[in-house]
Amino acid sequence: MSRLFKNGLSLKTQVYGLIIVVSVVSFVVRIVTDVEATRDYLQTQMGSHAQDTATSLGLSISPYLEEDSLMIAQTMATAIFDSGYYKQIKFTNADNKIVFDLTSPKRVESVPNWFITAVKLKAPTMQSELNNGWIMAGTLEVTSHVGQSYLTLWEHTKRSFYGSLLLLVASLAVAYLILRAVFKPLKAVENQAHLVTRKRFTLNEEIPVARELRTVTKAINNMVMNLQSTFDSLTKQTQALTDEVYVDSLTGLGNRRSFENHFNSVVDAITSDTPITAMMVTLPSLANINQTVSYQDGDEHVHDVGVTLQNVFGALTNSKIFRLNGSTFIALVPFDMQFLNRTRLDINDAFSKKKNSLHVNGFANLALVSVDKGSSIGSVLSALDTGCTIGDSAVNKVDKDTLFSVKEWRSLIQSIIATGEVSFSVQPVKRTNSQNKQCYFEVFAHFTHEGEKVNNGHLFAMAEKLNLTEELDKKIIRNFVNVKEQHPDDTFALNISKASLYSTDFIEWLTLYAHTKPIIKTNLIFELHEISLLYNVHVASLHIDTIKDIGINVCVEHFGTSLTSFRYLQGLDIEYIKIDGSYIQDLLDNTQSQFFIQTVNNICHGFGIKVLACLIEKPETLKVLESLGCDGVQGNLIMPPTKIIKTSDNGVNKEFTFCTDALKFCN
């Protein structure tokens, strides 16, 4: 019922309800009025009939009132009494002595008792004084029998009921057909407005006949066209800027400037749990191909290498590939070097299959370097260049026996899903131009197995290969419900993997689990990586709709990292987008990044989407972001991630609390 009042009753329902109520009331009033009128008529008729009978019978038996003739009078009275219309005929002489008394024990038949109880008919008694000559002989009393009147009234009521019911049904059917024709264009307007709230802009081609609806429809169509035009214009400008400043035109990968922005956004956040490895690939034979064959063949060689690298690194979550110059590619991968040994083998195998006689200096050189926190770009590039130059030296050798087997990874992940412990830390996303008001808390999950902390990057990368990420996501949600139940008024965001987003089984499980744990239906957000979303926007949109129907909002994080058109935003029913940190690090000195963020704000605010910025380290950066119109900010300047503390765990009741700094952002 609360949901009914929250969403409101549709106009169609209200009108139909009003018509049905009025029709039913009219039907009941018609029946009651008809029955009352017929009852009054029959009551009057019984009285009149009794009086007429008393008068006429009195005149008929007056000559036979002597003692020797009374039998004739009684016989005449009996003949009339036997007609069944009378309950009693009684003659009393002048001495108040009853001469004869005819009484009918006949009951009312064929009429329901409830009807007799509901509709009362009184049997009227009428009198007539009889004279024997000039002498008063006595009084004749005639009482009508109500049985026949009840039967007449019952039959009339049934006919009235069925006739009125038929008229009611016919009237409602006609009203339904008329109102359906009237409400059809109104339903189209409602659907169009509903689609607009879900960021889907469609035109209503059917213009209603009704003047009011016609005006509303044209107004919404004009609004949709204006929004679409603005969106197309801003998207085109932003895409042109992105292509010019950040994209390599030949491979479609990020260029050197994009690499520098991304490197600066991650280098200061490196920890033992979140390592970064840089991999460089150089093409030593590119110059020979350009000189001996053609520059077109050289471009094909570069493009082929770019496609190969994208195919290999596509399986590694949050990996980024860039083309620094003509013959140099570089990748930044959120895993340590040991974990990437298998990836290195895969790349070498792929390159060896493509090598031919044109590659006189080899198909490609490859080097890996572990990036330390705070490292400079120059030092990393220098180390990578050295690795590529020395070629197949000890730096690039891989001992296959040291690789963790797939079987071992599967066993480890399944053990974590079954018995592993999950702890959480949170970092607030603060509303801009406010002191401590939250947009939400971003939640980071940490897995522990047999007392040792597990690297999340490695865990989810292998889980994705083994199709086990859905189960990890389910485990995180189940465990986090305990925290959410103790902080129902605060909004939290959980990261959901690509596999879960596109899994129908996961969406069905989430729907059922929400009925079991309704706490997740409010103040919960799922963060989705932009790259994951772009894998299949149509399917993602359908699943996001289902997630929204449950009550969970959606945020697209690392927005802009794909370097593709923002057109995919149209039709996505999301609450937030979080701009990738690579656009934040050089914001103070980079006017292109400022223009990019401002344009993103203009586009998203037109769709009703809030824009968030992350990795904020400087007060000056915060001021610029607020001036550009961002709705929320996140970073160590606001507050670094802090652990959710489990204060007790007795197997049944678990208590969780935040640190003092985080509590300032709680509602």
C-alpha positions as CSV (number, residue, x, y, z in Angstrom):
1,M,0.0,0.0,0.0
2,S,2.9,2.4,0.8
3,R,4.4,1.8,-2.6
4,L,1.0,2.5,-4.2
5,F,0.8,5.9,-2.5
6,K,4.5,6.5,-3.2
7,N,4.2,6.0,-6.9
8,G,0.7,7.5,-7.1
9,L,-2.5,6.3,-8.8
10,S,-2.7,6.7,-12.5
11,L,-5.3,9.0,-13.9
12,K,-6.7,6.1,-15.9
13,T,-7.2,4.1,-12.7
14,Q,-8.8,7.0,-10.9
15,V,-11.3,7.7,-13.8
16,Y,-12.1,4.0,-14.2
17,G,-12.5,3.7,-10.4
18,L,-14.8,6.8,-10.3
19,I,-17.0,5.6,-13.1
20,I,-17.3,2.1,-11.6
21,V,-18.1,3.5,-8.1
22,V,-20.7,5.9,-9.6
23,S,-22.2,3.2,-11.8
24,V,-22.4,0.7,-8.9
25,V,-23.9,3.3,-6.6
26,S,-26.4,4.2,-9.3
27,F,-27.2,0.5,-9.8
28,V,-27.8,0.0,-6.1
29,V,-29.9,3.1,-5.7
30,R,-32.0,2.1,-8.7
31,I,-32.7,-1.3,-7.3
32,V,-33.5,0.0,-3.8
33,T,-35.7,2.8,-5.2
34,D,-37.5,0.4,-7.5
35,V,-38.1,-2.1,-4.7
36,E,-39.3,0.6,-2.3
37,A,-41.8,2.0,-4.9
38,T,-43.1,-1.5,-5.7
39,R,-43.4,-2.3,-2.0
40,D,-45.4,0.9,-1.3
41,Y,-47.6,0.1,-4.3
42,L,-48.3,-3.4,-3.2
43,Q,-48.9,-2.3,0.4
44,T,-51.5,0.2,-0.8
45,Q,-53.0,-2.3,-3.2
46,M,-53.4,-4.9,-0.3
47,G,-55.2,-2.3,1.8
48,S,-57.5,-1.3,-1.0
49,H,-58.2,-4.9,-2.0
50,A,-59.0,-5.8,1.7
51,Q,-61.4,-2.8,2.0
52,D,-63.2,-3.6,-1.2
53,T,-63.6,-7.3,-0.2
54,A,-64.9,-6.3,3.2
55,T,-67.4,-3.9,1.7
56,S,-68.6,-6.2,-1.1
57,L,-68.7,-9.4,1.1
58,G,-70.5,-7.5,3.8
59,L,-73.2,-6.5,1.4
60,S,-73.4,-10.0,0.0
61,I,-74.0,-11.7,3.4
62,S,-76.2,-9.1,5.0
63,P,-79.4,-10.9,4.1
64,Y,-78.2,-14.1,5.7
65,L,-77.3,-13.0,9.2
66,E,-80.2,-14.7,10.9
67,E,-79.5,-17.8,13.0
68,D,-81.0,-20.1,10.4
69,S,-79.1,-18.5,7.5
70,L,-75.6,-17.9,9.0
71,M,-74.3,-21.1,7.3
72,I,-75.0,-19.5,3.9
73,A,-73.1,-16.3,4.9
74,Q,-70.2,-18.4,6.1
75,T,-70.2,-20.4,2.9
76,M,-70.0,-17.2,0.8
77,A,-67.2,-15.9,3.0
78,T,-65.3,-19.2,2.6
79,A,-65.6,-19.1,-1.1
80,I,-63.8,-15.8,-1.2
81,F,-61.3,-16.8,1.5
82,D,-60.2,-19.8,-0.5
83,S,-58.8,-17.6,-3.2
84,G,-55.6,-17.3,-1.1
85,Y,-55.4,-13.6,-1.1
86,Y,-56.5,-13.2,2.5
87,K,-55.0,-14.2,5.8
88,Q,-58.1,-13.8,7.9
89,I,-61.9,-13.1,7.5
90,K,-63.7,-12.7,10.8
91,F,-67.3,-11.8,11.6
92,T,-68.2,-10.5,15.0
93,N,-71.9,-9.9,16.0
94,A,-73.2,-6.9,17.9
95,D,-72.5,-8.6,21.2
96,N,-68.8,-8.9,20.2
97,K,-69.2,-12.7,19.8
98,I,-67.2,-14.2,17.0
99,V,-69.7,-15.9,14.6
100,F,-67.1,-17.3,12.2
101,D,-63.3,-16.8,11.9
102,L,-61.5,-18.1,8.8
103,T,-57.7,-18.1,9.2
104,S,-55.0,-19.2,6.6
105,P,-51.9,-20.9,8.0
106,K,-50.3,-20.6,4.5
107,R,-46.7,-19.5,4.7
108,V,-44.8,-17.4,2.2
109,E,-43.2,-19.8,-0.3
110,S,-40.7,-19.3,-3.2
111,V,-39.3,-16.2,-1.5
112,P,-35.9,-16.2,0.4
113,N,-36.2,-15.5,4.1
114,W,-33.5,-12.8,3.8
115,F,-35.7,-10.9,1.4
116,I,-38.7,-11.1,3.7
117,T,-36.5,-9.9,6.6
118,A,-35.1,-7.1,4.5
119,V,-38.3,-5.9,2.9
120,K,-41.2,-5.6,5.3
121,L,-44.8,-5.9,4.2
122,K,-47.6,-5.4,6.7
123,A,-50.9,-7.3,6.3
124,P,-53.7,-4.6,6.4
125,T,-56.9,-5.3,8.2
126,M,-60.1,-3.5,6.9
127,Q,-63.6,-3.5,8.5
128,S,-67.2,-3.2,7.3
129,E,-70.2,-2.8,9.5
130,L,-73.1,-5.1,8.6
131,N,-76.8,-4.2,9.3
132,N,-79.8,-6.5,9.5
133,G,-82.5,-4.2,8.4
134,W,-82.1,-1.1,10.6
135,I,-80.3,-3.0,13.3
136,M,-76.5,-3.2,13.7
137,A,-75.7,-6.9,13.1
138,G,-71.9,-6.9,13.6
139,T,-68.5,-6.2,12.1
140,L,-66.7,-8.0,9.2
141,E,-62.9,-7.8,9.3
142,V,-60.8,-8.8,6.3
143,T,-57.0,-9.1,6.6
144,S,-54.9,-9.5,3.4
145,H,-52.3,-12.2,3.0
146,V,-48.8,-10.8,2.3
147,G,-47.6,-14.1,0.6
148,Q,-48.8,-13.2,-2.9
149,S,-47.5,-9.6,-2.5
150,Y,-44.1,-10.9,-1.4
151,L,-44.0,-13.2,-4.4
152,T,-44.9,-10.4,-6.8
153,L,-42.4,-8.1,-5.2
154,W,-39.6,-10.8,-5.4
155,E,-40.3,-11.5,-9.0
156,H,-40.3,-7.8,-9.8
157,T,-37.0,-7.3,-7.9
158,K,-35.3,-10.1,-9.8
159,R,-36.4,-8.6,-13.1
160,S,-35.3,-5.2,-12.0
161,F,-31.9,-6.5,-10.8
162,Y,-31.1,-8.4,-14.0
163,G,-32.2,-5.6,-16.2
164,S,-30.2,-3.0,-14.3
165,L,-27.2,-5.3,-14.2
166,L,-27.3,-5.7,-17.9
167,L,-27.6,-2.0,-18.3
168,L,-24.6,-1.5,-15.9
169,V,-22.4,-3.9,-17.8
170,A,-23.3,-2.4,-21.1
171,S,-22.7,1.1,-19.8
172,L,-19.3,0.1,-18.3
173,A,-18.3,-1.6,-21.6
174,V,-19.1,1.5,-23.6
175,A,-17.4,3.7,-21.1
176,Y,-14.3,1.4,-21.2
177,L,-14.1,1.6,-25.0
178,I,-14.5,5.4,-25.0
179,L,-11.9,5.9,-22.2
180,R,-9.5,3.5,-23.8
181,A,-9.5,5.6,-27.0
182,V,-9.1,8.7,-24.9
183,F,-6.3,7.3,-22.7
184,K,-4.3,5.7,-25.5
185,P,-2.4,8.9,-26.4
186,L,-2.1,9.7,-22.7
187,K,-0.4,6.4,-22.2
188,A,2.0,7.1,-25.0
189,V,2.9,10.5,-23.4
190,E,3.4,8.7,-20.0
191,N,5.7,6.1,-21.6
192,Q,7.7,8.9,-23.4
193,A,8.1,10.8,-20.1
194,H,9.1,7.5,-18.4
195,L,11.7,6.9,-21.0
196,V,13.1,10.4,-20.6
197,T,13.6,9.8,-16.8
198,R,15.6,6.7,-17.9
199,K,17.8,8.9,-20.2
200,R,16.1,7.5,-23.4
201,F,14.9,10.2,-25.7
202,T,12.3,9.1,-28.2
203,L,9.8,11.1,-30.2
204,N,6.1,10.4,-29.9
205,E,4.9,10.1,-33.6
206,E,1.2,9.9,-32.8
207,I,-0.1,13.4,-32.0
208,P,-3.4,13.1,-29.9
209,V,-6.6,14.8,-31.0
210,A,-7.3,16.2,-27.6
211,R,-6.0,19.8,-27.4
212,E,-4.5,19.4,-24.0
213,L,-2.7,16.2,-24.8
214,R,-1.6,17.6,-28.1
215,T,0.1,20.5,-26.4
216,V,1.9,18.3,-23.9
217,T,3.0,15.8,-26.6
218,K,4.5,18.6,-28.7
219,A,6.2,20.2,-25.7
220,I,7.9,16.9,-24.8
221,N,8.9,16.2,-28.4
222,N,10.5,19.6,-28.6
223,M,12.3,19.1,-25.3
224,V,13.6,15.7,-26.5
225,M,14.8,17.1,-29.8
226,N,16.6,20.0,-28.0
227,L,18.2,17.6,-25.6
228,Q,19.3,15.3,-28.5
229,S,20.7,18.2,-30.4
230,T,22.6,19.5,-27.4
231,F,23.9,16.0,-26.6
232,D,25.0,15.4,-30.2
233,S,26.8,18.7,-30.4
234,L,28.6,18.3,-27.1
235,T,29.5,14.7,-27.8
236,K,31.0,15.6,-31.1
237,Q,33.1,18.3,-29.6
238,T,34.3,16.1,-26.8
239,Q,35.1,13.2,-29.1
240,A,37.0,15.5,-31.5
241,L,39.1,16.8,-28.5
242,T,39.7,13.3,-27.2
243,D,40.8,12.1,-30.6
244,E,43.1,15.0,-31.2
245,V,44.8,15.1,-27.7
246,Y,44.7,11.6,-26.4
247,V,44.2,9.0,-29.2
248,D,46.7,7.5,-31.6
249,S,45.1,7.8,-35.0
250,L,46.6,4.5,-36.4
251,T,45.8,2.0,-33.6
252,G,43.1,3.8,-31.7
253,L,45.1,3.3,-28.6
254,G,46.0,6.1,-26.1
255,N,49.0,8.2,-27.2
256,R,51.9,9.5,-25.1
257,R,50.0,12.2,-23.5
258,S,47.3,9.7,-22.5
259,F,50.0,7.5,-21.1
260,E,51.5,10.3,-19.0
261,N,48.1,11.2,-17.5
262,H,47.3,7.7,-16.6
263,F,50.8,7.0,-15.2
264,N,50.6,10.1,-13.0
265,S,47.1,9.1,-11.8
266,V,48.3,5.6,-10.5
267,V,51.9,6.0,-9.6
268,D,51.3,7.5,-6.1
269,A,48.6,4.9,-5.2
270,I,50.9,1.9,-5.6
271,T,51.0,-0.4,-2.6
272,S,51.9,-4.1,-2.1
273,D,48.2,-4.9,-2.6
274,T,47.9,-2.8,-5.7
275,P,51.1,-3.1,-7.7
276,I,51.8,-1.7,-11.2
277,T,53.9,-3.3,-13.8
278,A,55.0,-1.6,-17.0
279,M,55.6,-3.6,-20.2
280,M,57.2,-2.1,-23.3
281,V,57.1,-3.6,-26.8
282,T,59.3,-2.2,-29.5
283,L,59.3,-3.1,-33.2
284,P,63.0,-3.3,-34.4
285,S,62.1,-4.2,-38.0
286,L,59.6,-1.4,-38.6
287,A,62.2,0.9,-40.2
288,N,63.3,-1.9,-42.6
289,I,59.6,-2.6,-43.6
290,N,59.1,1.1,-44.3
291,Q,62.2,1.4,-46.4
292,T,62.2,-1.9,-48.3
293,V,58.4,-2.4,-48.8
294,S,56.2,0.6,-48.1
295,Y,55.0,2.8,-45.3
296,Q,51.5,1.3,-45.7
297,D,52.9,-2.1,-44.9
298,G,54.7,-0.6,-41.9
299,D,51.4,0.9,-40.7
300,E,49.8,-2.6,-41.1
301,H,52.6,-4.1,-39.0
302,V,52.0,-1.5,-36.2
303,H,48.3,-2.0,-36.4
304,D,48.7,-5.8,-36.2
305,V,50.9,-5.5,-33.1
306,G,48.3,-3.2,-31.5
307,V,45.5,-5.7,-32.1
308,T,47.6,-8.6,-30.7
309,L,48.4,-6.6,-27.6
310,Q,44.7,-5.7,-27.1
311,N,43.6,-9.3,-27.4
312,V,46.2,-10.5,-24.8
313,F,45.7,-7.7,-22.3
314,G,41.9,-7.7,-22.8
315,A,41.7,-10.5,-20.3
316,L,43.5,-8.5,-17.6
317,T,41.2,-6.2,-15.8
318,N,42.1,-2.5,-15.7
319,S,45.0,-2.9,-18.0
320,K,45.8,0.0,-20.3
321,I,47.9,0.0,-23.6
322,F,49.4,3.0,-25.3
323,R,51.5,3.8,-28.4
324,L,54.3,6.1,-27.4
325,N,55.7,6.7,-30.9
326,G,56.1,5.0,-34.2
327,S,57.6,1.7,-33.0
328,T,57.0,1.7,-29.3
329,F,54.0,0.4,-27.3
330,I,53.7,0.4,-23.5
331,A,51.2,-1.2,-21.2
332,L,50.4,-0.4,-17.5
333,V,49.0,-3.5,-15.8
334,P,47.8,-3.6,-12.1
335,F,49.6,-6.9,-11.4
336,D,53.1,-7.8,-10.2
337,M,55.8,-9.2,-12.6
338,Q,55.5,-12.8,-11.3
339,F,51.8,-12.9,-12.1
340,L,52.4,-11.5,-15.6
341,N,54.9,-14.3,-16.5
342,R,52.2,-16.3,-18.3
343,T,51.0,-13.1,-20.1
344,R,54.6,-12.6,-21.3
345,L,54.7,-16.2,-22.6
346,D,51.4,-15.6,-24.4
347,I,52.7,-12.5,-26.1
348,N,56.0,-14.1,-27.2
349,D,54.1,-17.1,-28.6
350,A,51.7,-14.7,-30.6
351,F,54.7,-12.7,-31.9
352,S,56.7,-15.8,-32.9
353,K,53.8,-17.0,-35.1
354,K,53.7,-13.7,-37.0
355,K,57.5,-13.5,-37.7
356,N,58.6,-13.7,-41.3
357,S,61.5,-12.7,-43.6
358,L,60.7,-9.0,-43.4
359,H,61.4,-8.9,-39.7
360,V,65.2,-8.9,-40.2
361,N,65.8,-7.6,-36.7
362,G,63.1,-9.7,-35.1
363,F,59.3,-9.2,-34.8
364,A,59.3,-7.4,-31.5
365,N,61.3,-6.8,-28.3
366,L,59.6,-7.0,-24.9
367,A,60.5,-5.9,-21.4
368,L,58.8,-5.7,-18.1
369,V,59.5,-3.4,-15.1
370,S,57.9,-3.2,-11.7
371,V,56.9,0.4,-11.0
372,D,57.7,1.7,-7.6
373,K,55.5,4.2,-5.8
374,G,56.4,7.8,-6.7
375,S,58.6,6.7,-9.7
376,S,59.2,9.2,-12.5
377,I,58.1,8.5,-16.0
378,G,61.7,9.0,-17.2
379,S,63.1,6.3,-14.9
380,V,60.5,3.8,-15.9
381,L,60.9,4.4,-19.6
382,S,64.7,4.2,-19.3
383,A,64.5,0.8,-17.5
384,L,62.1,-0.5,-20.1
385,D,64.2,0.8,-23.0
386,T,67.2,-1.0,-21.5
387,G,65.3,-4.2,-21.2
388,C,64.2,-4.0,-24.8
389,T,67.7,-3.3,-26.0
390,I,69.4,-6.2,-24.2
391,G,66.8,-8.5,-25.7
392,D,66.5,-12.1,-24.6
393,S,68.7,-11.7,-21.5
394,A,68.1,-12.8,-18.0
395,V,65.6,-10.0,-17.5
396,N,63.3,-11.5,-20.0
397,K,63.7,-15.2,-19.2
398,V,60.7,-17.1,-17.7
399,D,60.9,-20.2,-15.6
400,K,57.7,-22.0,-16.5
401,D,58.0,-24.3,-13.5
402,T,57.4,-21.3,-11.2
403,L,54.1,-20.4,-12.7
404,F,51.1,-20.9,-10.5
405,S,48.9,-23.6,-12.2
406,V,45.3,-23.0,-13.3
407,K,44.3,-26.0,-11.1
408,E,46.0,-24.4,-8.1
409,W,44.3,-21.1,-8.7
410,R,40.9,-22.8,-9.1
411,S,41.4,-24.7,-5.8
412,L,42.5,-21.4,-4.0
413,I,39.5,-19.4,-5.3
414,Q,37.0,-22.1,-4.5
415,S,38.4,-22.3,-1.0
416,I,38.2,-18.5,-0.6
417,I,34.5,-18.6,-1.7
418,A,33.8,-21.4,0.7
419,T,35.7,-20.4,3.9
420,G,37.6,-17.2,3.2
421,E,37.1,-14.1,5.3
422,V,36.1,-10.8,3.9
423,S,37.0,-7.4,5.4
424,F,36.0,-4.0,4.2
425,S,37.4,-0.5,4.0
426,V,35.5,2.6,2.9
427,Q,36.3,6.0,1.3
428,P,33.7,8.8,1.2
429,V,32.6,10.5,-1.9
430,K,31.8,14.0,-0.6
431,R,29.3,16.4,-2.1
432,T,30.9,19.5,-3.5
433,N,30.5,22.8,-1.7
434,S,29.6,21.0,1.5
435,Q,31.4,20.2,4.7
436,N,30.9,16.5,5.4
437,K,27.8,15.5,3.4
438,Q,28.2,12.3,1.5
439,C,27.2,11.2,-2.0
440,Y,28.1,7.7,-0.8
441,F,30.9,5.5,0.7
442,E,32.9,3.5,-1.8
443,V,33.5,0.1,-0.4
444,F,36.8,-1.9,-0.9
445,A,36.7,-5.7,-0.2
446,H,39.8,-7.6,1.1
447,F,40.0,-11.4,1.1
448,T,41.9,-13.4,3.7
449,H,42.8,-17.1,3.2
450,E,44.4,-19.1,5.9
451,G,45.4,-16.0,7.7
452,E,47.1,-14.4,4.7
453,K,45.8,-11.5,2.7
454,V,45.1,-12.2,-1.0
455,N,46.0,-9.8,-3.8
456,N,42.6,-8.7,-5.1
457,G,44.0,-7.9,-8.6
458,H,45.4,-11.4,-9.0
459,L,42.4,-13.0,-7.5
460,F,39.8,-11.4,-9.7
461,A,42.0,-11.7,-12.9
462,M,42.2,-15.5,-12.4
463,A,38.6,-15.7,-11.2
464,E,37.5,-14.1,-14.5
465,K,39.5,-16.7,-16.5
466,L,37.9,-19.5,-14.4
467,N,34.4,-18.0,-14.5
468,L,34.3,-17.6,-10.7
469,T,33.9,-13.8,-10.4
470,E,30.2,-14.1,-9.9
471,E,30.6,-16.2,-6.8
472,L,33.2,-13.7,-5.5
473,D,30.7,-10.9,-6.0
474,K,28.0,-12.8,-4.3
475,K,30.3,-13.5,-1.3
476,I,31.1,-9.8,-1.1
477,I,27.4,-8.8,-1.2
478,R,26.4,-11.5,1.4
479,N,29.2,-10.3,3.8
480,F,28.5,-6.7,3.3
481,V,24.8,-7.0,4.2
482,N,25.9,-7.4,7.9
483,V,27.5,-3.9,7.6
484,K,24.6,-2.4,5.7
485,E,22.1,-3.6,8.3
486,Q,23.9,-1.6,11.0
487,H,24.2,1.6,8.8
488,P,20.8,1.6,6.9
489,D,20.8,5.4,6.4
490,D,24.2,5.6,4.8
491,T,24.7,5.0,1.1
492,F,27.4,2.5,0.0
493,A,28.9,1.6,-3.4
494,L,30.2,-1.9,-4.2
495,N,32.2,-2.7,-7.3
496,I,30.6,-5.4,-9.6
497,S,32.6,-7.4,-12.1
498,K,32.0,-7.6,-15.8
499,A,31.0,-11.2,-15.6
500,S,28.3,-10.4,-13.0
501,L,27.0,-7.5,-15.0
502,Y,26.3,-9.7,-18.1
503,S,25.2,-12.8,-16.1
504,T,21.5,-13.5,-16.2
505,D,22.0,-16.0,-13.3
506,F,23.6,-13.3,-11.2
507,I,20.8,-10.8,-11.9
508,E,18.2,-13.5,-11.0
509,W,20.1,-14.3,-7.8
510,L,20.3,-10.6,-6.9
511,T,16.5,-10.2,-7.4
512,L,15.7,-13.2,-5.1
513,Y,18.3,-12.2,-2.6
514,A,16.8,-8.7,-2.4
515,H,13.6,-10.2,-1.2
516,T,15.4,-12.1,1.5
517,K,17.5,-9.1,2.5
518,P,15.4,-6.0,1.6
519,I,18.1,-3.8,3.2
520,I,20.0,-3.9,-0.2
521,K,17.0,-2.3,-1.9
522,T,17.8,1.2,-0.5
523,N,21.0,3.3,-0.3
524,L,23.1,0.9,-2.3
525,I,25.1,1.6,-5.5
526,F,26.9,-0.7,-7.9
527,E,30.0,0.7,-9.5
528,L,30.7,-0.6,-13.0
529,H,34.0,-0.1,-15.0
530,E,33.4,1.8,-18.3
531,I,35.4,-0.9,-20.2
532,S,33.1,-3.6,-18.9
533,L,30.0,-1.6,-19.8
534,L,31.2,-1.0,-23.4
535,Y,31.5,-4.8,-24.0
536,N,27.8,-5.0,-24.8
537,V,25.9,-1.8,-24.1
538,H,22.5,-3.2,-25.0
539,V,22.7,-6.2,-22.7
540,A,24.3,-4.0,-20.0
541,S,21.4,-1.5,-20.3
542,L,18.8,-4.3,-19.8
543,H,20.5,-5.6,-16.7
544,I,21.0,-2.1,-15.3
545,D,17.2,-1.6,-15.7
546,T,16.6,-4.7,-13.6
547,I,19.1,-3.6,-11.0
548,K,17.4,-0.2,-10.8
549,D,14.0,-1.9,-10.5
550,I,15.4,-3.7,-7.4
551,G,16.2,-0.3,-5.9
552,I,20.0,-0.3,-6.5
553,N,21.5,2.7,-8.3
554,V,24.5,2.5,-10.7
555,C,27.7,4.4,-11.2
556,V,30.0,4.1,-14.1
557,E,33.6,4.5,-12.9
558,H,36.8,5.3,-14.8
559,F,34.7,7.3,-17.2
560,G,36.7,8.5,-20.2
561,T,39.3,5.8,-20.0
562,S,38.0,4.1,-23.1
563,L,38.6,7.1,-25.2
564,T,35.4,6.4,-27.2
565,S,32.3,8.4,-27.9
566,F,30.0,9.2,-25.0
567,R,27.0,8.3,-27.1
568,Y,26.5,5.1,-25.1
569,L,25.3,7.2,-22.2
570,Q,22.1,7.8,-24.0
571,G,19.7,5.1,-22.8
572,L,21.6,4.1,-19.7
573,D,19.6,4.6,-16.5
574,I,22.5,5.4,-14.2
575,E,22.8,7.8,-11.3
576,Y,26.6,8.7,-11.4
577,I,29.6,8.7,-13.6
578,K,33.1,8.9,-12.0
579,I,35.7,10.6,-14.2
580,D,38.9,8.6,-14.6
581,G,41.8,9.9,-12.4
582,S,44.0,10.4,-15.5
583,Y,42.0,13.6,-16.2
584,I,42.5,14.9,-12.7
585,Q,46.2,14.7,-12.1
586,D,47.2,17.5,-14.5
587,L,44.0,19.4,-14.3
588,L,45.6,22.7,-13.0
589,D,47.9,23.0,-16.0
590,N,45.9,21.2,-18.7
591,T,43.1,23.3,-20.3
592,Q,42.0,20.4,-22.4
593,S,41.3,18.3,-19.3
594,Q,39.3,21.2,-17.9
595,F,37.3,21.5,-21.1
596,F,36.8,17.8,-21.1
597,I,35.4,17.7,-17.5
598,Q,33.2,20.8,-18.1
599,T,31.7,19.2,-21.2
600,V,31.1,15.9,-19.4
601,N,29.3,17.9,-16.7
602,N,27.1,19.6,-19.4
603,I,26.3,16.3,-21.1
604,C,25.6,14.4,-17.9
605,H,23.6,17.1,-16.2
606,G,21.4,17.2,-19.2
607,F,20.6,13.6,-18.7
608,G,20.2,13.9,-14.9
609,I,23.4,12.1,-14.2
610,K,25.7,13.4,-11.4
611,V,29.4,13.7,-12.1
612,L,32.1,12.6,-9.6
613,A,35.8,13.2,-9.6
614,C,38.4,11.0,-7.8
615,L,42.1,10.9,-6.9
616,I,42.0,14.5,-5.5
617,E,45.2,15.3,-3.7
618,K,45.5,19.1,-3.8
619,P,43.1,21.8,-2.5
620,E,43.6,23.8,-5.8
621,T,42.4,20.8,-7.8
622,L,39.3,20.6,-5.6
623,K,38.4,24.2,-6.2
624,V,38.8,23.8,-10.0
625,L,36.5,20.7,-10.0
626,E,33.9,22.6,-7.9
627,S,34.0,25.5,-10.4
628,L,33.6,23.1,-13.3
629,G,30.3,21.8,-11.8
630,C,31.3,18.4,-10.4
631,D,28.7,17.0,-8.0
632,G,31.0,14.9,-5.8
633,V,34.7,14.5,-5.0
634,Q,36.9,11.7,-3.7
635,G,40.5,11.3,-2.8
636,N,43.1,11.4,0.0
637,L,42.5,15.1,0.3
638,I,39.0,14.4,1.4
639,M,39.8,11.2,3.4
640,P,41.9,8.1,2.5
641,P,40.3,4.7,2.7
642,T,39.8,3.5,6.3
643,K,38.9,0.0,7.6
644,I,35.5,-0.9,8.8
645,I,36.2,-2.3,12.3
646,K,34.5,-5.5,13.5
647,T,34.1,-4.9,17.2
648,S,32.5,-8.3,18.0
649,D,31.8,-11.6,16.3
650,N,30.0,-14.2,18.4
651,G,28.9,-16.2,15.4
652,V,25.4,-14.6,15.4
653,N,25.6,-10.9,16.0
654,K,28.4,-8.9,14.3
655,E,29.0,-5.3,15.1
656,F,30.8,-2.9,12.8
657,T,31.9,0.6,13.3
658,F,33.8,3.3,11.3
659,C,36.8,5.3,12.4
660,T,36.3,8.8,13.7
661,D,37.1,10.5,10.4
662,A,34.6,8.4,8.5
663,L,31.9,8.9,11.1
664,K,31.8,12.6,10.2
665,F,30.4,11.6,6.8
666,C,27.7,9.3,8.1
667,N,24.1,10.3,8.0
